[in-house]
Amino acid sequence: MDNKTQKNVAGSMPPAFRASGLAYRFEGEDENIIAGLDFVIEPGSFVSIVGPNGAGKSTLLDIMLGYKKGYAGSLEFFGRELSSLSARELAAERAYIPQQSEDGLRLSAYEYLKLSNSDPIKTRGEEIDEILEKLNISYLKDRSIASMSGGEARLVQLVFALLRKPRVLLLDEPVSYLDYKNQQAFFEILKKEHAERGITVAAILHDLNLAAYYCGEIILINDGRILKQGPPLEVLNYRTLGSVFFGASGFLQTRPGPGEPRGRVHVICGGGSGEKIIAMLIERNFIVSCGVLNAGDSDWRFCRANSVAMVEEEPYRPISEENYMKNLEYIKASSAVIVCDFPIGAGNLANLKFADELSCAGGRNIICAGRDFSELDYTGGAASAYLEKIKKNARLFKNIAEFEKLIDSL
């Protein structure tokens, strides 16, 4: 279903969800965890709900699922008050993918998918074969779920939800435990199926770059209230996110050890690859800088929580020339540069150009992750070419223990 068709559909029926003064408090608590929310999610839209830990995202999703009906205010589901709908009525209209995968099941994918409807007879074998083939995962049909990788099990779980033919699909951080390649595979399939089927998708997402790239609309929540709702570029910018995630709970608070600073170190990372490394450097009294990081990235939030100097860029935008030069100045001011194993695309490729700018950083210590970066190279080989230059002049580490030995020798 194209955008024009989706707009026509949205205009001809009630919103998938309409909240007015929606509030919720846990039994025995004095304060609301959800406090007077007003929002509309149109049919056929792809919406992400984002915010720091404890913001109220999961409680909101539970209300939308029909799991918590003792709310105040109103929440309509296609024009009917959600609390008035039975579990059977809701199950017929929506599907849900929780954080936990089904990767421990001893059932084969086919046996599991037959259970996607309350009456297994309603799920025809031909239908299962058709969707598995369409998604290029027919090879999983007779495999036990327990024998699959996390990414494979997640895709089968998505097929399970799609076989139910829902009008609405709700997801709770569905790719948090997957690597970047599997996250991308999951969302590429979901985005395609969303467009073809006209499903309304609402997902809690931890990774704001995924939210910015795949979702048409973002709802930003903090302290049980909606701070902003709209297109990604209006909601996800470092000015908005800085006020929300600065000092956010859920991130390790790292403090320097006793003694004088041991020197300056610049870390090039992303997607959570730098958190343990930055923490270890701080604990050993190095002055740490970091960049260039997209606002909302896991490493960006860790740096914010620990007051680490960094160069920041707005989500899913290429590194600007200004930020590239700022990053280069941090590198020039440092006695060592750490290159972590992070996904590299066209937007953040400029993080590696220092290999050319500094003539392979002669006179500087370079410490680089030693893994095969081809799995993380989404630039058609451009990133790998830079990394080969960097590795020729670097000391390599394969794990955090090896990294610890290298920095202790600085």
Rosetta blueprint (number, residue, H / E / L):
1 M L
2 D L
3 N H
4 K H
5 T H
6 Q H
7 K H
8 N H
9 V H
10 A H
11 G H
12 S H
13 M L
14 P L
15 P L
16 A L
17 F E
18 R E
19 A E
20 S E
21 G E
22 L E
23 A E
24 Y E
25 R L
26 F L
27 E L
28 G L
29 E L
30 D L
31 E L
32 N L
33 I L
34 I E
35 A E
36 G E
37 L E
38 D E
39 F E
40 V E
41 I E
42 E L
43 P L
44 G L
45 S L
46 F E
47 V E
48 S E
49 I E
50 V E
51 G L
52 P L
53 N L
54 G L
55 A L
56 G L
57 K H
58 S H
59 T H
60 L H
61 L H
62 D H
63 I H
64 M H
65 L H
66 G L
67 Y L
68 K L
69 K L
70 G L
71 Y L
72 A E
73 G E
74 S E
75 L E
76 E E
77 F E
78 F L
79 G L
80 R E
81 E E
82 L H
83 S H
84 S H
85 L L
86 S L
87 A H
88 R H
89 E H
90 L H
91 A H
92 A H
93 E H
94 R E
95 A E
96 Y E
97 I E
98 P L
99 Q L
100 Q L
101 S L
102 E L
103 D L
104 G L
105 L L
106 R L
107 L L
108 S E
109 A H
110 Y H
111 E H
112 Y H
113 L H
114 K H
115 L L
116 S L
117 N L
118 S L
119 D L
120 P H
121 I H
122 K H
123 T L
124 R L
125 G H
126 E H
127 E H
128 I H
129 D H
130 E H
131 I H
132 L H
133 E H
134 K H
135 L L
136 N L
137 I L
138 S H
139 Y H
140 L H
141 K L
142 D L
143 R L
144 S E
145 I H
146 A H
147 S H
148 M L
149 S L
150 G H
151 G H
152 E H
153 A H
154 R H
155 L H
156 V H
157 Q H
158 L H
159 V H
160 F H
161 A H
162 L H
163 L H
164 R L
165 K L
166 P L
167 R L
168 V E
169 L E
170 L E
171 L E
172 D E
173 E L
174 P L
175 V L
176 S L
177 Y L
178 L L
179 D L
180 Y H
181 K H
182 N H
183 Q H
184 Q H
185 A H
186 F H
187 F H
188 E H
189 I H
190 L H
191 K H
192 K H
193 E H
194 H H
195 A H
196 E H
197 R H
198 G L
199 I L
200 T E
201 V E
202 A E
203 A E
204 I E
205 L L
206 H L
207 D L
208 L H
209 N H
210 L H
211 A H
212 A H
213 Y H
214 Y H
215 C L
216 G L
217 E E
218 I E
219 I E
220 L E
221 I E
222 N E
223 D L
224 G L
225 R E
226 I E
227 L E
228 K E
229 Q E
230 G E
231 P L
232 P H
233 L H
234 E H
235 V H
236 L L
237 N L
238 Y H
239 R H
240 T H
241 L H
242 G H
243 S H
244 V H
245 F H
246 F L
247 G L
248 A L
249 S L
250 G L
251 F L
252 L L
253 Q L
254 T L
255 R L
256 P L
257 G L
258 P L
259 G L
260 E L
261 P L
262 R L
263 G E
264 R E
265 V E
266 H E
267 V E
268 I E
269 C L
270 G L
271 G L
272 G L
273 S L
274 G L
275 E H
276 K H
277 I H
278 I H
279 A H
280 M H
281 L H
282 I H
283 E H
284 R L
285 N L
286 F E
287 I E
288 V E
289 S E
290 C E
291 G E
292 V E
293 L E
294 N E
295 A L
296 G L
297 D L
298 S H
299 D H
300 W H
301 R H
302 F H
303 C H
304 R H
305 A H
306 N L
307 S L
308 V L
309 A E
310 M E
311 V E
312 E E
313 E E
314 E L
315 P L
316 Y L
317 R L
318 P L
319 I L
320 S L
321 E H
322 E H
323 N H
324 Y H
325 M H
326 K H
327 N H
328 L H
329 E H
330 Y H
331 I H
332 K H
333 A L
334 S L
335 S L
336 A E
337 V E
338 I E
339 V E
340 C L
341 D L
342 F L
343 P L
344 I E
345 G L
346 A L
347 G L
348 N L
349 L H
350 A H
351 N H
352 L H
353 K L
354 F H
355 A H
356 D H
357 E H
358 L L
359 S L
360 C L
361 A L
362 G L
363 G L
364 R L
365 N E
366 I E
367 I E
368 C E
369 A E
370 G L
371 R L
372 D L
373 F H
374 S H
375 E H
376 L H
377 D E
378 Y L
379 T L
380 G L
381 G L
382 A H
383 A H
384 S H
385 A H
386 Y H
387 L H
388 E H
389 K H
390 I H
391 K H
392 K H
393 N L
394 A L
395 R E
396 L E
397 F E
398 K L
399 N L
400 I H
401 A H
402 E H
403 F H
404 E H
405 K H
406 L H
407 I H
408 D H
409 S L
410 L L
